[in-house]
Amino acid sequence: MPDGAFDEAQRPAFHGVPNVAPDVAANAAADVVARVAGEVAHTVAAEVMSGPASRQPAPRPPARFGAVITAMVTPFGAAGELDLDGAVRLARWLASHGSDGLAIAGSTGEGPSLDDSERTDLFEAVKGAVTIPVLAATGTAGTAHSIEMTQSAQKAGVDGILLVTPYYLRPSQSGLANHFRMVAAATNLPILLYDIPSRTGRKVAAPTLLRLAEEVPNIVGVKDAAGDAAATAALIAEAPPGFELYSGDDSLTLPLLSVGAVGVISVASHWAGETMLHMVRSYLAGEVEAARVANASLVPSYAFESSEVWPNPLPAKAACRALGLPAGQCRPPLGPAGADLDEQARSILAGLARL
């Protein structure tokens, strides 16, 4: 019998009996289907309710660095100089507005535009200003330089390392693995790898990540900004216990939470930190509808935070300026931004009732 074909032997016995009107037969059939469906649902519900506790999903343990880590912008003064006082003020504000942790001098923090001493000064200033975990972005294009920056960050007292794929050179997977192993061997700090092929030109393949997760004790997770939710789901399914994956794309955070991500390293949390935290915590607590509603309110922020015209972190800095927070402009070649971006920022904040 073809799939989906109806077996005449399965028809209710009253079908075809003389003097039974067709609408009566149809109603009777519907009653049978409804009764059977109800009995099945009741049986399944009773089994779930009475089943062993092992059938219920275990609550996820708290993430090592928190559920919402803000990829903090780096404040600059009017002449483009590093504003350490502004960084301290901003870090403290973020810590009191939804951020469980901070990532410093990454792509949103314009790390490649900072010299080594500026990065180190920034690590020290922010770590000294807050009690939440501070991750230092220490990756560069070269292994020796990445090791040097990682050791400087450890001396600054940070809580962990965010280690991006070496950019521009586009090494092989074996070259990437060797780079990550060498940097990890130079520190006892926990390391989150940072996979963002749109910026680095090279994807860290899943087998490479899994080998590192299994073999290098202080490689404890990854910030996933590769934009492939299906691949992320497969990675999490195969990762060893305790290996943590953070969404590196605000707009994919809720989908990635559904396949096992522990949180997000966020840009929108500069201006919507409490909402982002509410979304993540709601989902992890099983309150899926509350998480969906929170995510829906953030969709305009996701569209705003980066575009071809105004790439990240230009919009994040505009939002900070609109909130009266220290940010300044981005250094060239990213900045400065035009006045129309500041107007867009005010519109986004107004939509979130932040202005």
N, C-alpha and C positions, 0 to 999 in steps of 0.2 A: 504494500500500500504506500503511495507517495506520502512524504512528510506533510503533515497538516491536513490530510484527507480525513473525512468523517466516516467512521465505521457505523453502518446502519444498525449493527447489532447493539451499539451503545446508546441508541435512541431510547428515551423513556417508553415504557410499555404501552402508554396510552396513545402513542402516535399511530395514526392510521385507523384507530377504532371508530366505527361509524357513530354519527351523531355527536362527535366532540368537535366543537368549533376550533378553527386554527388559533384564534387569539387565546382561547382557554388553554390549548396545548402549550402555546408559547409561554404563557404565564406559569403554568405548572412546571415547565422545564426550568425556567428562571428560578423558581422556588427551590427546586432540587439543587441546582448549582450553588445558590446562596447558602443552603443548609450545609452542603458538603464543605464549601469554602470556610464557613463559620466553624465547623467541627475541626477542620485541619488547623485553622488559626488558633483555636482554643487549645488543641493538643500541643502545638509548637510552643505557645506561650507558657503552658503549664510545664513543659519540659525545660524551657529556659529558666523559669522561675525556681523550679525545684532541682535544677542541675547542680553539679558540684561547683564550688567556688573557682576551681581551676578553669572553668569555661569562660569566666569573666576576664576581660583584658586587665592586666596588671597596670596600675598607674605608673607613668613614666617617672623616673627619678629626675630631680632638678638638674638642669644643664650646668655644666662646669662653670661657665662664665655668665650664666643668666639667660633669660629667654629673649630679651631685647637688648642688643648691643648697638649703640649708635656709632656709625662711621663718621666721626666728628670732623667738621670743617676746621681748617687752620685759620685763625683770625690774623689779618694783616692790617697794618696802619695805612695812613693816606699815601705814604711813599712806597708802599709794598714791603715794609719791614715787618718782621715777625712780632706779633703782639702777644707776648707771654702773659701779661696781666689779663688780656682779653680771653686767652685760652683758659686760664684758671676760672674766670667768671663763667664762661660758657660751659665748661665741664661741670661746675657745681650746679648750674641751672639744669643741665640735662639730667644729672643724677637725681634731681628732685622733681623731674617731670617725665618719668616713665622709663628711663634708661637703667637697665641692670648692669651694664658695663659700657666701656668706651673703647673704640679702636682708633688709634692715633696715627696720623701720617700715612694713611692708605691712599687710594685713588681719590676718595672724597676729600681727604685731608691734603691733597696736592703734594704728596710725598716726593714725587720726582722733581718738584721745583724747589725742594728744601735742600740746603747743603747738610753735610754730616753733623756739624755742630748745632745747627738749628734743630735737626731731628732730635738729637740727644737732649738739648735744652727743653724741647717740647715734652719729651717723655718724662723728664724729671719734674717739670712744672705741673703737668696734669696728674701724675701719680701722687705728688705731694698734696694735691688739692682735694682729692676725693677718696672715699673708702670703698667704692665699687671696683670690680676688676678692670684693669687697664691692659689692653693688648697693644703692643707696639708693632707697627708694620715695618719690617726691616729688610724685606726682599728688594733686590736690585737685579740688574741684568747679569751681574757677575757673581760667582760663588764666593770668592775671597772677600769682596766688598759686602756681600750679604752676611757673611760670618762676622766681619768687623762690626757691622751695625747691630747684629744680634747680641754680640757680647757687650756693646755699649748700652743697649737697652736693658740687659740683665743687670748691669751695674747701676742703672738708673732706678731699679727696683720694681719694674713692671711685673705683671702677673702672668703674662703669656706673650707669645709671638704670633703674628699674622704674617705668613710667609707666602708671598705671591710667586707664581711661576716666573722664571726668568724671561724677560720680555725682549723682543726684537731679534734675538739670536736664533730663536726657534729650534732648540735642541731636540734630539730624539727622545723617546721615552726612557731609554737607558740613561741618557744624559740628565734628564729631569730627575730620575730616581737617585742618581749619584749626587746631584746638587742638593736635594732635600736631605739625604743621609748625612752629607758633610756638614750642613748647617745644623742639623739636629744634634750631631755629635759634639758641636762646639758650645752647647748650652744644656742646662738641666731644666730649663723652663718648658712647660707644655706648648706645643706648636699646633696651630690651626693652619693647614695649607689653604691657599686661596686660588681657586680655579676660575679664571675669568678670560677665556680665550678671545673674546672680542677686543680686549686691550693688550693681551700678551702675544697673540698670534699662534699660540699652541695650547691645545686641550690636554689636560692630564688624563690619560686613559684610565678607565675603571680598573683594569688589572694592575696598573702601576699604583693607583691609590690603595687598592686592597693589599698588595704586597707590603707597602710602606706601613699601613695600619697594623698588619700582623707582625712585622719584623722590627719596627722602630718604636720603642716604648713611649717616647715623648712626642710622637706625632699622634695627637689625640682626636683629630677631627678635620673637617674641611668647611670652608666657606664656599658654597656652590653657587656660582654666578654664570654657569654654562648655558642656562636657559632651556634645558631638556628635561622636563619632569619625568618622562618615562625612563630615561637613563638614570636619573636620580633615584627613582623607586627601585630599580634593579641594584644599584650600588648599595643602598641602605639594606636591602634584603640579604646581601652577601657580606656586609661589613661585620667585623668581630664585635662582641659585646663591649659597650663603653665607647665605641668610636662615634663621635657626635657630628652630625651634619647641620649646618646653619644655612638657611636661605640667604643668598647674596643678592636677591632681587625682590624688592618689596612686593611687587605685583604677583609673585609666585609663592609668597610665604604660606598662604592658606592651603593651596594645593600640596605644597611640600610637607606641611605639617601632617597632612592626611596620609602620607606614605612613610612618616617616621622622622622628619626633621625635628630638632629640639628647639628651634627659635630662628631669629633673623638678625643679621648684621645690616642695620637699616639706615637709610637716608631720610625718609619721611619722619622718622622719630625726632628729628630736630624740632618740628612744629606740631607733630601729632603723636608724641611718645606715649601718652596715656591711652590713646585709642589703640595704638599698635599693641601695647602691652595687654590691654583688655581683650583684643582679638586673640592673641596667642594663648593667654591664660584660659580664656573661655573654651577654646578648642581643646586644649590639653585636659580641661576638666570635664569634657564630654558635652559642653554646652554649644553644640554645633551651630544652632540657629543664631545665637548671640554672636558667635564669631563671624558668621556670614553677614549679619547686619553691620557689624563693625567694619568688615572688609569693604562692603559696598560703600560706606561713607568715605573710605580712603581712596577709591578709584580715581577721582580727580587729582589727588596728590600724586598717585603713581604716574599719571600722564604728565604732570607738571615737572617732576623731579629731574627729567633728562629728555632732551630732544636733539634733533640735528642742529637746530638753531641755537638752543641754549643747553649745551651738554652739562651733565653733572661735573662739578658741584656749583655751577653758577646759580641754578634755582634755589638750592639749599641756602646759599649765602644771602640771596635776596629775601628768603623767608626769615632768616635770622635778623636781617636789617629791619624788616617790617615789624618784628617783635621787639625791636630795641636791643637786640643782643649783639655782642661784638662779633664781627665777621670781616668787614671790609670787602674789597673786591678780590677776585682771583688774580693771581699773577699772570702776566703774559706767558704763553700764547693763549691761555683760556680767557682771560679778562682783558679789559673790564666789560661789565654788562651794561645794557642800555636801560633807560628809565622805564620802558615798556615791560621789562621783566619784573621790576619792582611792583608795577601795577598788577601784573598777573599774580604775584605772590600775595598781595593784599586781598585779591579776589579769592584765592584758595583758602586763606586764613579766615576770611569772612564766612565762607561756606562751612567751615568747621567751627564757627562761633568763637574763633580765637581773637577777633578784633572787634 
